[in-house]
Amino acid sequence: MSSNVIKLPPLLERLGSMTAIRDTELLEQSLLKTLGAVLGVNDVSLYKTDEYQRCVGMLNQHRSVVLDREGVERVTERIETVYQNVEVPAPELALMENVRLTHKPSTWQIDGSTLVVLPLMNARRLCGHIAFRKANGLSDTEHAIVHGVLEVYANYYSLLDDSQRDQLTGLYNRHALDTGIERMWPLLAQHGKSQAPSRRRTAEYDYWLAMLDIDHFKVVNDTHGHVVGDEILLLVSRMVADCFRKSDLVYRYGGEEFLAITSAASEADVLDVMERVRLRIEGHRFPQVGKVTISIGVARIDAQYSAHEIIARADRTLYQAKRDGRNRAYCYDLLQSEGALPSLHFGSAELF
C-alpha cells in the first residue's frame, strides 16, 4: 500500500476533537492542525476576511520535527495569530482573488511546489481562505477529504457562532466575552508592554474598551412596554455595530448595556469614534419613543491591568457621564488627568 494513502481513523479522531470545542478561535486552530496532519504539510494559514473581503486576521499553524534528549523525533506545533496589519504574500493574494470570484480552490506552481488556496465558507458566505504549499498538489482523494473536513467545520462553526450570539440583537453575548476575554487579553495588551517608562506610545495604535448604555431605558420599558423596548434595543444595537469596523468586537453586555473593543491611535481618535456613535443614536427618530440617547465610557487597554480592571475603569467612566447629564462620551485617562475621577483601588470589594 502506498505511503501516501491517508488513514481515516486518525482523521475521524481529529474531527471528533474538533467538534468537541466550544470556542470559535480554538476551532479555527483545530482546523489548521487537522489539515496540516492529514495533508502532511508543515505550514497552514487561515486568512479571515470581512464581508468586503478585506483581510482582518490571520492564523498560522507551523509543524516541525525535533529530536529530544534521547534522540527520538517529536512533532511540535506552534500557532501564530495576527489581528492587525496582516501582510498577505502576493501569490496568496492573487489566488485569494480567484477564490473570491469562483468560491473554488485555486492553485499555482511556485518554486517546485504547489500553492493551494481554499475557500472557507460560513453560512454560504466566504469568510476566509486556507493557504498552504504541497510538493505535488492535492490528489483526488485529498481533495475529497479536505472538502469533507471544511464542510464539517463550516456547519459546526455556524452552530458554535449562533451559541455565542445574543438572540435579540445578533451581537456577541456576555458568554462569548467571558469565555474569550482571557485568551484575547495578552494579544490586545501587547502594545502596552512595548511602552517606555515615560508612557510615550511606541505602537501605531492602542486597543480601547468602551461601555455604552442607553439612557433612561427603564422609562422606555415602563412607558411603552417591553415589545417597544426590545425594538429600541435592536435598533440601537444595529446602529452601534454599523459605527464600528468589521474587525472590532461588539457585545451585548447585559440589558441595555453594550461593550466594544476597538483600536485607535490616540484618545482624540477613539473619542471621535464614540462621538460618531453617540450622534448617530441622538439624531435618529425612534418609533413611538422619538429621541433616545446613550452614554459612553472608554478606557485604554493596558498590559499592567487585567480585563476586569479595564472593564471597571470603562464602567466607572460611563457612570461619570451619567452623573454629568448623560448623552456624552468620556475617556478614563482624560478624566483622570483633569482630576474629575478618583483612582480606582483594584483588588478591593469596590471593584464589583
C-alpha positions as CSV (number, residue, x, y, z in Angstrom):
1,M,0.0,0.0,0.0
2,S,1.3,3.5,-0.9
3,S,2.6,5.6,2.0
4,N,0.6,8.5,0.6
5,V,-2.7,6.9,1.5
6,I,-4.4,8.8,4.3
7,K,-5.7,6.6,7.2
8,L,-9.3,7.5,8.1
9,P,-9.3,6.6,11.9
10,P,-6.8,9.4,12.8
11,L,-8.8,11.8,10.7
12,L,-12.1,10.8,12.3
13,E,-10.4,11.2,15.7
14,R,-9.3,14.7,14.8
15,L,-12.8,15.6,13.6
16,G,-14.2,14.3,16.9
17,S,-11.8,16.5,18.8
18,M,-12.6,19.5,16.6
19,T,-16.4,19.2,17.2
20,A,-15.8,18.9,21.0
21,I,-14.5,22.5,21.1
22,R,-16.8,25.3,22.4
23,D,-14.7,28.3,21.2
24,T,-14.6,29.6,17.7
25,E,-10.9,30.6,17.6
26,L,-9.8,27.3,19.2
27,L,-12.0,25.6,16.5
28,E,-10.0,27.5,13.8
29,Q,-6.8,26.4,15.3
30,S,-8.0,22.8,15.4
31,L,-9.0,23.1,11.7
32,L,-5.4,24.1,10.8
33,K,-3.9,21.3,12.9
34,T,-6.3,18.8,11.2
35,L,-5.5,19.9,7.7
36,G,-1.8,20.0,8.4
37,A,-1.8,16.5,9.8
38,V,-3.9,14.8,7.2
39,L,-2.2,16.5,4.2
40,G,1.3,16.2,5.6
41,V,2.2,19.9,5.3
42,N,4.1,21.9,7.9
43,D,2.6,25.4,7.4
44,V,-1.1,26.1,7.1
45,S,-2.5,29.6,7.2
46,L,-6.1,30.9,7.7
47,Y,-6.8,34.4,6.4
48,K,-10.0,35.8,7.9
49,T,-12.0,38.2,5.7
50,D,-14.9,40.6,6.4
51,E,-18.0,41.0,4.2
52,Y,-16.0,43.3,1.9
53,Q,-13.3,40.6,1.6
54,R,-10.7,42.7,3.5
55,C,-8.2,40.6,5.5
56,V,-8.9,41.2,9.2
57,G,-6.9,38.5,10.8
58,M,-4.5,35.6,10.2
59,L,-3.8,32.3,12.0
60,N,-0.7,30.2,11.0
61,Q,0.0,26.7,12.2
62,H,3.6,25.5,11.9
63,R,4.6,21.9,12.5
64,S,8.2,20.9,12.9
65,V,10.1,17.7,13.8
66,V,12.7,18.0,16.5
67,L,14.9,15.5,18.3
68,D,14.5,15.1,22.1
69,R,17.3,14.3,24.5
70,E,17.0,10.6,23.7
71,G,17.3,11.3,20.0
72,V,13.7,10.5,19.4
73,E,11.8,12.5,16.8
74,R,9.0,14.6,18.2
75,V,6.4,16.7,16.3
76,T,5.9,20.2,17.7
77,E,3.1,22.6,16.7
78,R,3.0,26.4,17.0
79,I,0.1,28.7,16.3
80,E,0.7,32.4,15.4
81,T,-2.2,34.9,15.5
82,V,-2.2,38.3,13.9
83,Y,-5.2,40.7,14.2
84,Q,-4.0,43.9,12.7
85,N,-1.9,44.9,9.7
86,V,-2.0,41.4,8.2
87,E,0.6,41.2,5.4
88,V,-0.6,38.7,2.7
89,P,2.1,37.5,0.4
90,A,1.5,38.4,-3.3
91,P,1.0,34.8,-4.6
92,E,-1.6,34.1,-1.9
93,L,-3.3,37.4,-2.6
94,A,-3.6,36.6,-6.3
95,L,-5.1,33.2,-5.6
96,M,-7.5,34.6,-3.0
97,E,-9.0,36.9,-5.6
98,N,-9.6,33.8,-7.8
99,V,-11.2,32.1,-4.9
100,R,-13.4,35.1,-4.1
101,L,-14.7,35.1,-7.7
102,T,-15.3,31.3,-8.0
103,H,-15.7,30.0,-4.4
104,K,-13.5,27.1,-5.6
105,P,-9.9,26.1,-4.7
106,S,-7.1,27.8,-6.7
107,T,-3.5,26.6,-7.2
108,W,-0.2,28.0,-8.5
109,Q,3.1,26.2,-9.2
110,I,5.8,28.1,-7.4
111,D,9.5,27.0,-6.8
112,G,8.8,23.4,-7.4
113,S,5.8,23.2,-5.1
114,T,2.1,23.9,-5.4
115,L,0.5,26.8,-3.6
116,V,-3.1,25.9,-2.7
117,V,-5.8,28.4,-1.5
118,L,-9.1,27.0,-0.4
119,P,-12.4,28.9,0.3
120,L,-13.5,28.9,3.9
121,M,-17.3,29.2,4.0
122,N,-19.7,30.1,6.8
123,A,-23.5,30.2,6.2
124,R,-22.8,30.1,2.4
125,R,-20.7,33.3,2.7
126,L,-16.9,33.4,2.0
127,C,-15.4,34.3,5.4
128,G,-11.8,33.4,4.8
129,H,-9.1,31.4,2.9
130,I,-6.9,28.5,3.8
131,A,-3.4,28.6,2.2
132,F,-0.6,26.0,2.2
133,R,2.1,24.6,-0.1
134,K,2.4,21.0,-1.0
135,A,5.0,19.3,-3.1
136,N,2.7,17.7,-5.7
137,G,-0.6,19.5,-5.1
138,L,-3.7,17.6,-3.9
139,S,-4.7,14.2,-5.1
140,D,-8.4,13.4,-5.8
141,T,-8.6,11.6,-2.5
142,E,-7.1,14.5,-0.6
143,H,-9.5,17.0,-2.4
144,A,-12.4,14.9,-1.2
145,I,-11.1,14.7,2.4
146,V,-10.4,18.4,2.5
147,H,-13.9,19.2,1.2
148,G,-15.4,17.0,3.9
149,V,-13.3,18.5,6.7
150,L,-14.3,22.0,5.6
151,E,-18.0,21.1,5.4
152,V,-17.9,19.7,8.9
153,Y,-16.0,22.8,10.1
154,A,-18.5,25.2,8.4
155,N,-21.5,23.5,9.8
156,Y,-20.1,23.3,13.3
157,Y,-18.8,26.8,13.3
158,S,-22.2,28.1,12.4
159,L,-23.7,26.3,15.4
160,L,-21.0,27.5,17.7
161,D,-21.3,31.1,16.4
162,D,-25.0,31.0,17.0
163,S,-24.5,30.0,20.6
164,Q,-22.2,33.0,21.2
165,R,-24.8,35.5,19.8
166,D,-27.4,37.4,21.6
167,Q,-30.8,36.2,20.3
168,L,-32.4,39.6,20.1
169,T,-29.6,41.8,18.7
170,G,-27.3,39.3,16.9
171,L,-24.3,40.8,18.7
172,Y,-21.8,38.6,20.6
173,N,-23.3,37.8,24.0
174,R,-21.8,38.1,27.6
175,H,-20.9,34.4,27.5
176,A,-18.8,34.9,24.4
177,L,-17.0,37.7,26.2
178,D,-16.4,35.8,29.4
179,T,-15.0,32.7,27.5
180,G,-12.8,34.7,25.1
181,I,-11.5,37.7,27.1
182,E,-8.7,35.9,29.0
183,R,-7.4,34.5,25.7
184,M,-7.7,37.8,23.9
185,W,-6.2,39.9,26.6
186,P,-2.4,39.2,26.1
187,L,-2.9,40.0,22.4
188,L,-4.8,43.2,23.0
189,A,-2.5,44.4,25.7
190,Q,0.8,43.5,24.0
191,H,1.3,47.1,22.7
192,G,1.4,48.4,26.3
193,K,4.4,46.1,27.0
194,S,6.5,47.9,24.5
195,Q,5.9,51.4,26.0
196,A,8.8,53.2,27.6
197,P,8.6,54.2,31.2
198,S,7.6,57.7,30.1
199,R,4.5,56.0,28.7
200,R,5.0,57.5,25.3
201,R,3.3,55.5,22.6
202,T,5.6,53.3,20.6
203,A,2.9,51.5,18.8
204,E,0.8,52.9,15.9
205,Y,-2.4,52.3,17.8
206,D,-3.8,51.1,21.1
207,Y,-6.7,49.0,21.9
208,W,-9.6,50.6,23.8
209,L,-12.6,49.1,25.7
210,A,-15.9,51.1,25.7
211,M,-19.0,50.6,27.7
212,L,-22.2,52.0,26.1
213,D,-25.5,52.3,27.9
214,I,-28.9,53.5,26.7
215,D,-30.1,56.5,28.8
216,H,-33.4,56.2,30.7
217,F,-34.1,52.8,29.2
218,K,-36.3,51.7,32.2
219,V,-38.5,54.7,31.4
220,V,-38.9,53.4,27.8
221,N,-40.0,49.9,29.1
222,D,-42.3,51.3,31.8
223,T,-44.0,53.8,29.4
224,H,-44.2,51.9,26.2
225,G,-43.8,48.2,27.2
226,H,-41.2,45.6,26.6
227,V,-42.1,45.0,22.9
228,V,-41.2,48.6,22.1
229,G,-38.2,48.3,24.4
230,D,-36.9,45.3,22.5
231,E,-37.3,47.2,19.2
232,I,-35.3,50.1,20.7
233,L,-32.6,47.6,21.8
234,L,-32.5,46.1,18.3
235,L,-32.3,49.4,16.5
236,V,-29.6,50.8,18.8
237,S,-27.5,47.6,18.6
238,R,-27.6,47.8,14.8
239,M,-26.6,51.4,14.7
240,V,-23.8,50.9,17.2
241,A,-22.4,48.0,15.2
242,D,-22.6,50.0,12.0
243,C,-20.4,52.7,13.5
244,F,-17.6,50.2,14.2
245,R,-15.3,48.4,11.8
246,K,-16.0,44.7,11.0
247,S,-12.7,43.8,12.7
248,D,-13.9,45.4,16.0
249,L,-15.7,43.4,18.6
250,V,-19.2,44.5,19.9
251,Y,-21.0,42.7,22.6
252,R,-24.4,43.0,24.3
253,Y,-23.1,43.1,27.8
254,G,-26.4,42.9,29.6
255,G,-29.8,44.6,29.5
256,E,-29.4,47.9,27.7
257,E,-25.6,47.9,28.0
258,F,-23.1,47.2,25.3
259,L,-19.3,46.6,25.3
260,A,-17.0,47.3,22.3
261,I,-13.3,46.7,21.7
262,T,-11.6,48.8,19.1
263,S,-8.3,50.2,18.1
264,A,-7.2,53.9,17.7
265,A,-4.0,55.9,17.7
266,S,-5.0,58.3,20.5
267,E,-7.6,59.4,23.0
268,A,-8.8,62.0,20.5
269,D,-9.3,59.4,17.8
270,V,-11.2,56.9,19.9
271,L,-13.4,59.7,21.3
272,D,-14.1,60.7,17.7
273,V,-15.4,57.2,17.1
274,M,-17.5,57.3,20.2
275,E,-18.9,60.7,19.3
276,R,-19.9,59.3,15.9
277,V,-21.8,56.5,17.7
278,R,-23.4,59.0,20.2
279,L,-24.5,61.4,17.5
280,R,-25.9,58.6,15.3
281,I,-28.2,57.5,18.1
282,E,-29.1,61.0,19.1
283,G,-30.0,62.0,15.6
284,H,-32.3,59.0,14.9
285,R,-36.1,59.2,15.4
286,F,-37.2,56.0,17.1
287,P,-40.7,54.6,16.6
288,Q,-43.2,55.7,19.3
289,V,-40.3,56.8,21.6
290,G,-38.8,59.6,19.5
291,K,-35.4,60.6,20.9
292,V,-33.1,58.1,22.5
293,T,-29.5,58.8,23.7
294,I,-26.6,56.8,25.0
295,S,-23.7,57.4,27.4
296,I,-20.3,56.0,26.8
297,G,-17.2,55.4,29.0
298,V,-13.8,54.4,27.4
299,A,-10.6,53.0,28.9
300,R,-7.3,52.2,27.1
301,I,-6.3,48.6,27.4
302,D,-3.1,48.5,29.3
303,A,-0.9,45.4,29.9
304,Q,-0.4,46.4,33.5
305,Y,-4.1,45.7,34.3
306,S,-6.4,42.7,34.0
307,A,-9.5,42.7,31.8
308,H,-11.8,43.1,34.8
309,E,-9.9,46.2,35.9
310,I,-10.1,47.8,32.5
311,I,-13.9,47.0,32.3
312,A,-14.2,48.6,35.8
313,R,-12.4,51.7,34.5
314,A,-14.7,52.0,31.5
315,D,-17.8,51.3,33.7
316,R,-16.8,54.0,36.2
317,T,-16.2,56.4,33.3
318,L,-19.6,55.6,31.9
319,Y,-21.3,56.4,35.2
320,Q,-19.5,59.6,35.4
321,A,-21.0,60.5,32.1
322,K,-24.4,59.6,33.5
323,R,-23.9,61.8,36.6
324,D,-22.8,64.7,34.4
325,G,-26.1,64.7,32.5
326,R,-26.0,61.6,30.1
327,N,-25.7,61.7,26.3
328,R,-21.9,62.1,26.3
329,A,-18.7,60.1,25.8
330,Y,-15.9,60.2,28.3
331,C,-12.4,58.7,28.4
332,Y,-11.0,57.4,31.7
333,D,-7.4,58.8,31.2
334,L,-8.7,62.2,30.3
335,L,-10.9,62.4,33.4
336,Q,-8.0,61.2,35.5
337,S,-5.7,63.9,34.1
338,E,-8.3,66.6,34.8
339,G,-8.9,65.3,38.4
340,A,-12.5,64.6,37.6
341,L,-12.4,60.9,38.5
342,P,-10.7,59.4,41.5
343,S,-8.3,56.5,41.1
344,L,-9.8,53.0,41.4
345,H,-8.4,50.7,44.1
346,F,-8.3,47.4,42.3
347,G,-8.4,44.2,44.2
348,S,-10.9,45.6,46.8
349,A,-14.6,44.9,47.1
350,E,-15.1,48.2,45.4
351,L,-14.3,46.7,42.0
352,F,-17.6,44.8,41.7
